[in-house]
Amino acid sequence: MKISNTLTQALGLFLSLGMTVEGKAPSASKYSRTEACKPHHPFRPLPVSQARTRTCHVSSHGNGKDDSNNILKALHKCNNGGKVVFDEDKTYTVGTALDMTFLKHVDLEVLGTIQFTDDTDYWQEHAFKQIYQNATTFFQLGGEDVNVYGGGTLDGNGQVWYDLYAEDALILRPILMGVIGLHGGTIGPLKLRYSPQWYHFVANSSNVLFEGIDISGYSNSENEAKNTDGWDLYRSSNIVIQDSVINNGDDCVSFKPNVTEIIVQNLHCNGSHGISVGSLGQYPGEVDIVENLLIYNISMFNASDGARIKVWPGISSAMSTDLQGGGGSGSVKNVTYDTMVIDNVDYAIEVTQCYGQKNLTLCNQYPSNLTISDILFTNIKGTTSGKRDPDVGTIVCSSETVCSNIKATNIDVQSPGGDDEFVCTNVDNTLLEVNCAASS
């Protein structure tokens, strides 16, 4: 891992943006969320917060005692026009699954640390079960016009989960930040640490801005922190994710089924699996739609992929004990990856309709039911890891009928040894300004 280089790049990114994840957000009622989204604005204007006229401070028991009741008390007291403060230099312990979907016109200013208990038995039983991929969350944050900021820390106490997952891949590991049914709001600046699984699950939400998020949390044992996606978006629209640093072990951002109108910009991703559309088509009988995405100005280091679209084949298959599927349908349309710098990344670009299935013959026999169209990869440069030499990218569709108008322009990517080949299959090579060395 090129840690020193990564930290230098991250610092440079934040200096260039003129921001810090340590700082406090301005009063939400005094600025336009839409104007705060730079350089690209959201597909639709984001709503402006109402004024906050009162303040409630959350009390902490200390000594690891559950503060959940104190949190709920403050939220109810200052809901509808107030601000709830988690004080600096205090640690708040959460040992109870919190349903906070009732929030409306309220700010949560997190200055201290919120830490979730390591009671794996309790959380497997009581964490909120979401409907996608057996996802569970410590809490559900939802409602209308909710802002969470302050530069404080949410700590998922992930180490016990990393070790437990190594013993049993079917355990339900909670997601650190469950944004469920939130309509209008801003999340960040915040530090997110040691999530048991994904860091964010954003579902059934709209008109939300994420900015100034600092994600990190690696295992200190031989058991890796797996599936620690930065963001997973599901059934959500008009979301902006920007100005953040992500050090993790899976997708930096992942667009799951039925996600539309998303801006992702100014991110520094290290150790991830890329900015990923998908996986899609996992469940037979379901239609997955992902469209109108703009991914802009991404730094990608020490990763398996840079820009990635991953679709399951047209037949059920198993990727791992806890991840299997295939046979679903749908479409990916109007997706742009513009400006990405990579370093030590296996594939600069990867488009696959054979996700989760190593048997290429089976994939060809049962091509994906999802269509991929109107995709642009542009202004991507840097050096791969050399792991896939001589290939630096792969753009492969399972049949000529399911992909159209996939373009690649101004791609300046090489392996450490100088290779620049792409695998291009069942796509229009005339639209790809890359070296398609193996095509059909």
C-alpha positions in Angstrom: 0.0 0.0 0.0 1.3 3.4 -1.0 0.2 5.0 2.3 2.5 8.1 2.3 1.6 8.9 -1.3 -2.1 8.3 -0.6 -2.1 10.7 2.4 -0.2 13.3 0.4 -2.7 13.0 -2.4 -5.6 13.2 0.0 -4.2 16.3 1.7 -3.6 17.9 -1.7 -7.2 17.2 -2.7 -8.7 18.9 0.4 -6.3 21.9 0.1 -7.4 22.3 -3.5 -11.0 22.2 -2.4 -10.4 24.6 0.4 -12.2 22.5 2.9 -11.7 20.2 5.9 -13.7 17.3 7.2 -12.8 18.6 10.7 -14.9 21.8 10.3 -18.5 22.5 11.1 -21.1 23.0 8.4 -22.6 26.5 8.1 -26.1 26.9 9.5 -28.2 24.9 7.2 -30.9 27.5 7.0 -28.5 30.2 5.8 -27.1 28.5 2.6 -28.3 26.9 -0.5 -27.5 23.2 -0.7 -27.7 23.4 -4.4 -25.0 26.1 -4.6 -22.9 24.1 -2.2 -22.7 21.3 -4.8 -19.6 22.2 -6.9 -18.5 22.1 -9.6 -21.6 20.2 -10.9 -25.0 21.0 -9.5 -27.6 18.3 -8.7 -30.1 17.2 -11.4 -32.8 19.0 -9.5 -32.5 21.8 -6.9 -32.1 20.7 -3.3 -34.5 22.1 -0.8 -33.4 24.8 1.7 -33.7 24.1 5.4 -36.1 25.9 7.7 -34.7 27.9 10.6 -33.6 26.1 13.7 -34.7 28.1 16.8 -33.7 25.9 19.8 -30.9 23.7 21.0 -30.8 20.4 22.9 -27.7 18.8 24.3 -27.5 15.0 24.6 -26.4 13.9 28.0 -23.9 11.0 28.3 -23.8 8.4 31.1 -20.2 7.6 30.4 -18.5 4.3 31.3 -20.0 2.5 28.3 -23.6 2.7 29.5 -26.2 2.8 26.8 -27.2 6.4 25.9 -29.9 5.5 23.4 -32.8 6.8 25.6 -31.0 10.2 26.1 -30.5 10.5 22.3 -34.2 9.8 21.6 -35.3 12.2 24.3 -33.2 15.0 22.8 -34.4 14.2 19.3 -38.1 14.3 20.3 -37.5 17.5 22.3 -35.8 19.4 19.5 -37.6 17.9 16.5 -39.5 20.3 14.2 -37.2 23.3 14.3 -34.2 22.6 16.6 -30.6 21.4 16.8 -29.5 18.4 18.8 -25.8 18.6 20.0 -23.5 15.6 20.8 -20.9 17.5 22.8 -17.2 17.6 22.1 -14.9 15.4 24.1 -17.8 13.1 25.0 -18.3 9.5 23.9 -21.9 8.4 23.5 -22.6 4.6 23.6 -25.4 3.2 21.5 -26.5 -0.4 22.4 -30.1 -0.1 21.1 -31.3 -0.1 17.5 -32.6 3.5 17.0 -35.5 4.2 14.6 -35.1 7.9 13.7 -37.3 8.0 10.7 -39.7 10.5 12.4 -37.2 13.4 12.2 -38.4 16.7 10.6 -36.6 20.1 10.3 -33.9 19.2 12.7 -30.0 19.3 12.8 -27.8 16.8 14.6 -24.4 18.4 15.4 -22.0 15.6 16.2 -18.9 17.1 17.9 -18.0 14.1 20.0 -18.0 10.3 19.4 -20.9 8.0 18.9 -19.8 4.4 19.4 -22.0 1.3 18.9 -21.6 -1.6 21.2 -19.8 -4.9 20.3 -22.7 -7.1 21.4 -22.9 -9.1 18.2 -25.8 -11.3 19.5 -28.0 -8.3 20.2 -27.3 -6.6 16.8 -27.9 -9.7 14.8 -31.3 -10.0 16.4 -32.3 -6.4 16.6 -30.5 -4.4 13.9 -33.0 -3.0 11.3 -33.4 -5.5 8.4 -33.4 -3.7 5.1 -34.8 -5.5 2.0 -31.7 -5.5 -0.2 -29.0 -8.2 0.0 -29.8 -9.0 3.7 -28.5 -5.6 4.7 -29.0 -4.5 8.3 -28.4 -1.1 10.0 -27.6 0.0 13.5 -30.2 2.8 13.1 -32.6 4.3 10.6 -32.2 8.1 9.9 -35.0 9.4 7.9 -37.8 12.0 7.6 -37.6 15.5 6.1 -35.0 18.3 6.2 -32.5 16.6 8.4 -28.8 17.8 8.6 -26.0 15.8 10.4 -22.7 17.5 10.7 -20.0 18.7 13.2 -16.9 16.7 12.2 -17.4 14.2 15.0 -17.1 10.4 14.8 -19.4 7.5 14.3 -17.6 4.3 15.4 -19.0 0.9 14.4 -16.7 -1.2 16.7 -16.0 -3.3 13.6 -13.1 -5.5 14.8 -15.3 -8.0 16.5 -17.4 -8.3 13.4 -14.4 -8.8 11.1 -13.3 -11.7 13.2 -16.8 -13.2 13.5 -17.3 -13.0 9.8 -14.2 -15.0 9.2 -15.8 -17.8 11.2 -19.3 -17.5 9.7 -19.9 -15.7 6.4 -23.7 -15.8 6.9 -23.8 -13.5 10.0 -25.7 -10.2 9.6 -23.2 -7.4 10.0 -24.8 -4.0 10.6 -24.1 -1.0 8.3 -22.8 2.0 10.2 -25.0 4.7 8.6 -28.5 3.8 7.6 -30.2 6.7 5.7 -33.6 5.3 5.1 -36.4 7.4 3.7 -34.7 10.8 4.1 -36.1 13.5 1.9 -34.0 16.7 2.0 -30.9 17.0 4.1 -27.1 17.3 4.4 -24.8 14.7 5.9 -21.3 15.8 6.8 -18.6 16.8 7.8 -18.3 13.5 9.7 -15.7 10.9 10.5 -16.9 7.3 10.0 -14.8 4.5 11.5 -14.7 0.7 11.7 -18.1 -0.1 10.1 -18.9 -3.9 10.4 -20.0 -3.8 6.7 -20.9 -1.0 4.3 -20.4 2.5 5.7 -23.6 4.0 4.2 -26.8 2.4 3.0 -29.0 5.1 1.4 -32.4 3.7 0.5 -35.7 5.2 -0.5 -34.3 8.7 -0.2 -34.1 11.9 -2.3 -32.6 15.4 -2.3 -29.6 14.6 0.0 -26.1 16.1 -0.1 -23.2 14.2 1.4 -20.0 16.2 1.8 -16.8 16.2 3.9 -17.1 12.5 4.8 -13.9 10.9 6.2 -14.1 7.1 6.0 -11.5 4.7 7.4 -11.3 1.5 9.4 -9.0 -1.4 8.8 -8.7 -4.7 10.7 -5.9 -5.1 13.2 -6.1 -8.9 13.0 -5.4 -11.4 10.1 -9.2 -11.2 9.3 -9.9 -8.5 6.7 -12.5 -5.8 7.0 -14.6 -7.1 4.0 -17.5 -5.5 2.1 -16.9 -2.1 3.6 -18.4 -0.1 0.8 -18.3 3.7 1.2 -21.8 4.3 -0.1 -24.5 1.9 -1.4 -27.4 3.7 -3.0 -30.7 1.9 -3.5 -34.1 3.1 -4.8 -33.0 6.7 -4.4 -32.8 9.8 -6.6 -31.2 13.3 -6.7 -28.3 12.5 -4.4 -24.9 14.3 -4.4 -21.8 12.8 -2.8 -18.7 15.1 -2.9 -15.5 16.3 -1.3 -14.7 13.2 0.7 -11.9 10.8 1.5 -12.6 7.0 1.6 -10.1 4.4 2.8 -11.9 1.1 2.6 -11.9 -2.4 1.3 -14.7 -2.5 -1.3 -16.6 -0.2 -3.6 -16.0 3.4 -3.0 -19.5 4.2 -4.2 -21.9 1.6 -5.5 -25.2 2.3 -7.4 -27.6 -0.5 -6.6 -31.0 -1.1 -8.2 -33.4 1.8 -9.1 -31.0 4.7 -8.6 -31.3 7.8 -10.7 -30.0 11.4 -10.9 -26.8 11.0 -8.9 -23.7 13.3 -8.8 -20.5 11.9 -7.4 -17.6 14.4 -7.4 -14.2 15.3 -5.9 -13.5 12.0 -4.1 -10.3 10.4 -3.0 -10.7 6.6 -2.9 -8.0 4.3 -1.6 -8.0 0.5 -1.4 -11.5 0.1 -3.0 -13.2 -1.8 -5.8 -13.9 1.4 -7.7 -16.9 3.6 -8.4 -19.3 0.9 -9.4 -22.7 0.6 -11.1 -24.1 -2.5 -9.6 -24.1 -5.2 -9.0 -27.4 -5.4 -11.0 -29.6 -8.3 -12.2 -29.1 -10.3 -9.0 -32.7 -11.3 -8.4 -34.8 -13.2 -11.0 -38.1 -11.4 -11.7 -36.9 -8.0 -10.6 -36.2 -5.1 -12.9 -33.2 -3.0 -12.0 -32.9 0.5 -13.4 -29.9 2.8 -13.0 -29.7 5.9 -15.1 -28.5 9.6 -15.2 -25.2 9.4 -13.2 -22.3 11.8 -13.4 -19.0 10.7 -11.7 -16.5 13.5 -11.9 -13.0 14.2 -10.6 -12.1 11.0 -8.8 -8.6 10.0 -7.5 -8.4 6.2 -7.2 -5.5 4.5 -5.5 -4.6 0.9 -4.7 -7.9 -0.5 -6.0 -9.2 -3.4 -8.1 -11.1 -1.1 -10.4 -11.5 2.6 -11.3 -14.7 3.0 -13.3 -16.8 -0.1 -13.1 -20.2 -1.5 -14.4 -21.0 -5.0 -13.1 -24.1 -7.0 -14.1 -25.0 -10.6 -13.2 -25.5 -13.1 -16.0 -28.9 -14.4 -17.1 -28.7 -17.5 -14.9 -28.3 -17.9 -11.2 -24.7 -18.3 -10.0 -22.7 -18.0 -6.8 -19.9 -15.6 -6.2 -19.4 -16.6 -2.6 -21.3 -18.3 0.3 -23.1 -15.1 1.2 -23.4 -13.6 -2.3 -25.2 -15.3 -5.2 -27.7 -14.5 -7.9 -28.3 -13.7 -11.5 -31.3 -13.8 -13.9 -32.7 -10.4 -13.2 -33.5 -7.8 -15.9 -33.3 -4.0 -16.3 -31.1 -1.3 -17.8 -28.1 0.9 -17.2 -28.4 4.2 -19.2 -26.8 7.6 -19.4 -23.7 7.2 -17.2 -20.7 9.4 -17.5 -17.3 8.9 -15.8 -15.4 12.1 -16.4 -11.9 12.8 -15.1 -10.3 10.1 -13.0 -6.7 9.7 -12.0 -5.6 6.1 -11.1 -2.5 4.6 -9.4 -1.9 1.0 -8.7 -5.4 0.0 -9.9 -5.9 -3.4 -11.6 -8.4 -2.3 -14.2 -8.9 1.4 -15.1 -12.2 0.5 -16.7 -14.2 -2.7 -16.2 -17.6 -3.4 -17.8 -18.8 -7.0 -17.2 -22.0 -8.8 -17.6 -20.6 -11.9 -16.1 -20.3 -10.7 -12.5 -20.2 -13.5 -9.9 -19.6 -16.3 -12.5 -16.2 -17.5 -13.5 -17.6 -20.0 -16.1 -17.4 -17.8 -19.3 -19.1 -20.6 -21.3 -22.1 -20.4 -19.0 -22.2 -16.7 -19.3 -22.2 -16.9 -23.1 -24.9 -19.5 -23.0 -27.1 -17.4 -20.7 -26.3 -13.7 -21.5 -27.4 -11.0 -19.2 -30.9 -9.7 -19.4 -29.8 -6.1 -18.7 -29.1 -3.6 -21.4 -26.3 -1.1 -21.1 -26.5 2.0 -23.2 -25.2 5.6 -23.5 -22.1 5.2 -21.4 -19.1 7.6 -21.6 -15.7 7.1 -20.1 -13.5 10.2 -20.6 -10.4 11.9 -19.3 -9.0 8.9 -17.4 -5.3 8.6 -16.9 -2.7 7.0 -14.7 -0.9 3.7 -14.1 -2.4 0.3 -13.4 -1.0 -2.3 -10.9 0.1 -4.6 -13.6 -1.9 -7.5 -12.2 -3.9 -7.9 -15.4 -1.0 -7.4 -17.8 -1.1 -6.8 -20.7 -4.7 -5.6 -20.1 -5.4 -2.3 -18.4 -9.1 -2.4 -18.9 -12.0 -4.6 -20.1 -15.2 -3.7 -21.8 -17.1 -6.9 -22.3 -20.8 -7.4 -23.1 -22.4 -10.9 -23.1 -24.1 -10.3 -26.5 -24.2 -7.7 -29.2 -27.9 -7.0 -28.5 -27.6 -5.8 -24.9 -25.0 -3.0 -25.2 -25.1 0.2 -27.3 -23.3 3.5 -27.5 -20.5 2.8 -25.1 -17.8 5.4 -25.6 -14.2 5.8 -24.3 -12.3 9.0 -25.1 -9.0 10.6 -23.9 -7.9 7.4 -22.1 -4.3 7.6 -21.1 -3.6 4.5 -19.0 -0.6 2.2 -19.0 0.6 -0.7 -16.9 4.0 -0.3 -15.0 5.6 -2.1 -18.0 4.0 0.2 -20.6 1.1 -2.1 -21.7 -2.2 -0.4 -22.7 -4.4 -3.1 -24.1 -8.1 -3.4 -23.5 -10.3 -6.5 -23.9 -13.3 -5.3 -26.0 -16.1 -7.9 -26.7 -19.5 -7.5 -28.2 -19.2 -3.7 -28.3 -18.7 -1.2 -31.1 -15.0 -0.7 -31.2 -15.3 2.4 -33.4 -16.6 4.2 -30.3 -13.6 3.2 -28.1 -10.5 5.3 -28.4 -8.4 2.6 -26.7 -6.2 -0.3 -27.9 -8.7 -3.1 -28.3 -6.1 -5.9 -28.5 -8.6 -8.7 -28.1 -12.0 -8.2 -29.5 -14.8 -10.1 -31.1 
